[in-house]
C-alpha cells in the first residue's frame, strides 16, 4: 500500500504533538499538515488533499462534525477520523451520519489509532473494534438509530441526521440563551423560519425542547462555553 498522507486537527499543541509522534514512527504514514480550528482544517485539506484527516470534534469556530459534513458536501477525497472526549452512542451516530469513516475516543491507544488510519485509507469504516464496508456501516447505523431513538419522535425526517450550517448556527445562539425572536433578528430571517429550524434541530438531536438541545450541544463539545459569551 502507498504511503498515507494525514493532517491533524486539534487546538491543543501537546495533543497534536503526541499524535504526530505516533504517526511519524510509522514508515507508511506522513503528517502533511496541521490545523487548530475547523475553518483552518478545511483550508488545509483543500491545499494538501490528504487521504486521512484526524479531527477533534470540539474545535473553535467550526466543530469537527461540521467540518466532516463540509468535506462530504464538497466531495473532497479526504476521509475523516473523528476524535473526541465525548464518547457515547449518540455522538457516534452523529459522526457517521455526518460522513466520518471512523470515530475514536481521544484516549485511544497508539497502535489502535494507526490501525484505524490504515483501515479508513483502504475505504473501510471503523466502529469501535468492528470494521465495515459501506453496506455494513449503513446496516449498523439503521440498527443503532432504532435502538436508541425515543418514542416521541414522529415524521419522516431521520434522527441523528447532520445539522445544516444554519441549524448549527441557530443552535449556537440557543446555547447563549437567545430566544427565537432574538435569533431571527440577529440572522435577519423570520421568526417562523427560526421555529422551523428549531423543530428540525430537536428532531435530529432526538430531544424534546430547546433547553435539552443546548445541553446536548455543550455536553458533546459542539459549542464551547467561551463561544456562548460572544
Residue, then its C-alpha position, 0 to 999 in steps of 0.5 A: x500500500x502507498x504511503x498515507x498522507x494525514x493532517x491533524x486537527x486539534x487546538x491543543x499543541x501537546x495533543x497534536x504533538x503526541x499524535x504526530x509522534x505516533x504517526x511519524x514512527x510509522x514508515x507508511x504514514x506522513x503528517x502533511x499538515x496541521x490545523x487548530x480550528x475547523x475553518x483552518x482544517x478545511x483550508x488545509x485539506x483543500x491545499x494538501x488533499x490528504x487521504x486521512x484527516x484526524x479531527x477533534x470534534x470540539x474545535x473553535x469556530x467550526x466543530x469537527x462534525x461540521x467540518x466532516x459534513x463540509x468535506x462530504x458536501x464538497x466531495x473532497x477525497x479526504x476521509x475523516x477520523x473523528x476524535x473526541x472526549x465525548x464518547x457515547x452512542x449518540x455522538x457516534x451516530x452523529x459522526x457517521x451520519x455526518x460522513x466520518x469513516x471512523x470515530x475514536x475516543x481521544x484516549x485511544x491507544x497508539x497502535x489502535x489509532x494507526x490501525x484505524x488510519x490504515x483501515x479508513x485509507x483502504x475505504x473501510x469504516x471503523x466502529x469501535x473494534x468492528x470494521x465495515x464496508x459501506x453496506x455494513x456501516x449503513x446496516x449498523x447505523x439503521x440498527x443503532x438509530x432504532x435502538x436508541x431513538x425515543x418514542x416521541x419522535x414522529x415524521x419522516x425526517x431521520x434522527x441523528x441526521x447532520x445539522x445544516x450550517x444554519x441549524x448549527x448556527x441557530x443552535x449556537x445562539x440557543x446555547x447563549x440563551x437567545x430566544x427565537x425572536x432574538x435569533x431571527x433578528x440577529x440572522x435577519x430571517x423570520x421568526x417562523x423560519x427560526x421555529x422551523x429550524x428549531x423543530x428540525x434541530x430537536x428532531x435530529x438531536x432526538x430531544x424534546x425542547x430547546x433547553x435539552x438541545x443546548x445541553x446536548x450541544x455543550x455536553x458533546x463539545x459542539x459549542x464551547x462555553x467561551x463561544x456562548x459569551x460572544 
